[in-house]
């Protein structure tokens, strides 16, 4: 696993073309439905000397939800789920970064979904840093976190004949982040 060094200090912006902010949940208690948000912005401010002083912020546009099914996506945008017209954004702002060991972090902070804010902790693995062919310094992070959608007011469901429900309350958030360092351009 890679280690964060002081050379990596600075601001890093999510590269939306190489980042996936996704989720998965059980459907009809027998299969998984996966989806992602296609419109988001994220920034990581890295303190390589003191990683615990690092921070992260992310804003997701709810209307960009994509489960590869237009009817389902439209339903998820309604007031039965995310209510995108009233709550167009999901936000995350860190308030702590704990380095568990080399390359493993817990990033904690406030996530707001549908106007409800909760503190969550997201385990993230630092995958490393490379300079890409365009000269950008690029870092990778991966992680996931399971949450209860009911905690955020996402309560719609339908009963099944078996006694189960159509959609699990447990949602796995999935993060595959490629961040590019903001480097000063020579004058």
VENJO-V444405 format. One record per backbone hydrogen bond with DSSP energy under -0.5 kcal/mol. NH is the residue of the N-H (numbers start at 1). CO is the residue of the C=O. E is the energy in kcal/mol with one decimal. If there is no record, write none. Layout:
nh->NH co->CO e->E
nh->NH co->CO e->E
This chain:
nh->2 co->126 e->-0.8
nh->8 co->5 e->-1.8
nh->9 co->6 e->-1.5
nh->10 co->46 e->-2.4
nh->12 co->44 e->-2.7
nh->13 co->180 e->-2.7
nh->14 co->42 e->-2.7
nh->15 co->178 e->-3.3
nh->16 co->14 e->-0.8
nh->18 co->15 e->-1.8
nh->20 co->176 e->-2.6
nh->21 co->37 e->-0.6
nh->22 co->20 e->-0.7
nh->22 co->174 e->-2.8
nh->23 co->35 e->-2.1
nh->24 co->172 e->-1.6
nh->25 co->33 e->-1.8
nh->26 co->170 e->-0.5
nh->27 co->31 e->-3.3
nh->28 co->166 e->-3.8
nh->30 co->27 e->-1.7
nh->31 co->27 e->-2.0
nh->33 co->25 e->-2.8
nh->35 co->23 e->-2.3
nh->36 co->66 e->-1.7
nh->37 co->21 e->-2.3
nh->38 co->64 e->-1.5
nh->40 co->38 e->-0.5
nh->41 co->59 e->-2.3
nh->43 co->57 e->-2.5
nh->44 co->12 e->-3.0
nh->45 co->55 e->-2.6
nh->46 co->10 e->-3.0
nh->46 co->44 e->-0.7
nh->48 co->46 e->-0.6
nh->53 co->50 e->-2.8
nh->54 co->51 e->-2.0
nh->55 co->45 e->-2.2
nh->57 co->43 e->-2.4
nh->58 co->92 e->-2.5
nh->59 co->41 e->-2.7
nh->60 co->90 e->-3.2
nh->61 co->39 e->-2.9
nh->62 co->60 e->-0.7
nh->62 co->88 e->-2.5
nh->64 co->61 e->-2.0
nh->65 co->62 e->-1.8
nh->66 co->36 e->-2.6
nh->73 co->69 e->-2.8
nh->74 co->70 e->-2.4
nh->75 co->71 e->-2.1
nh->76 co->72 e->-2.5
nh->77 co->73 e->-1.2
nh->78 co->74 e->-0.6
nh->78 co->75 e->-1.1
nh->81 co->78 e->-1.7
nh->82 co->76 e->-2.3
nh->83 co->78 e->-3.0
nh->84 co->77 e->-2.1
nh->85 co->77 e->-0.5
nh->86 co->83 e->-0.8
nh->87 co->83 e->-3.0
nh->90 co->60 e->-2.2
nh->91 co->112 e->-1.7
nh->92 co->58 e->-2.4
nh->93 co->110 e->-1.9
nh->94 co->56 e->-2.9
nh->95 co->108 e->-2.7
nh->96 co->108 e->-1.6
nh->97 co->52 e->-0.6
nh->98 co->106 e->-2.7
nh->99 co->97 e->-0.5
nh->100 co->98 e->-0.8
nh->100 co->104 e->-2.1
nh->101 co->104 e->-1.2
nh->104 co->101 e->-2.4
nh->105 co->124 e->-3.0
nh->106 co->98 e->-2.5
nh->107 co->122 e->-2.7
nh->108 co->96 e->-2.2
nh->108 co->106 e->-0.7
nh->109 co->120 e->-2.4
nh->110 co->93 e->-2.2
nh->111 co->109 e->-0.5
nh->111 co->118 e->-2.9
nh->112 co->91 e->-2.5
nh->113 co->111 e->-0.5
nh->113 co->116 e->-2.3
nh->116 co->113 e->-2.0
nh->118 co->111 e->-2.4
nh->120 co->109 e->-2.8
nh->120 co->118 e->-0.5
nh->122 co->107 e->-2.7
nh->123 co->121 e->-0.5
nh->123 co->144 e->-0.6
nh->124 co->105 e->-2.9
nh->125 co->142 e->-3.3
nh->126 co->103 e->-2.9
nh->127 co->125 e->-0.6
nh->127 co->140 e->-3.1
nh->128 co->140 e->-0.8
nh->130 co->138 e->-2.5
nh->132 co->130 e->-0.6
nh->132 co->136 e->-2.9
nh->135 co->132 e->-2.3
nh->138 co->130 e->-3.1
nh->138 co->136 e->-0.6
nh->139 co->179 e->-3.0
nh->140 co->128 e->-2.0
nh->141 co->177 e->-2.2
nh->142 co->125 e->-2.0
nh->143 co->175 e->-2.2
nh->144 co->123 e->-0.6
nh->145 co->173 e->-1.9
nh->147 co->171 e->-3.0
nh->149 co->147 e->-0.6
nh->149 co->169 e->-2.9
nh->151 co->148 e->-1.4
nh->152 co->149 e->-1.5
nh->153 co->150 e->-1.8
nh->154 co->149 e->-1.9
nh->155 co->153 e->-1.3
nh->156 co->80 e->-0.8
nh->160 co->164 e->-2.8
nh->163 co->160 e->-2.0
nh->166 co->158 e->-2.5
nh->168 co->26 e->-2.1
nh->171 co->147 e->-2.9
nh->171 co->169 e->-0.5
nh->172 co->24 e->-2.8
nh->173 co->145 e->-3.5
nh->173 co->171 e->-0.7
nh->174 co->22 e->-2.8
nh->175 co->143 e->-3.0
nh->176 co->20 e->-2.3
nh->177 co->141 e->-3.0
nh->179 co->139 e->-2.8
nh->179 co->177 e->-0.5
nh->180 co->13 e->-3.0
nh->181 co->137 e->-2.8
nh->182 co->11 e->-3.3
nh->183 co->181 e->-0.9
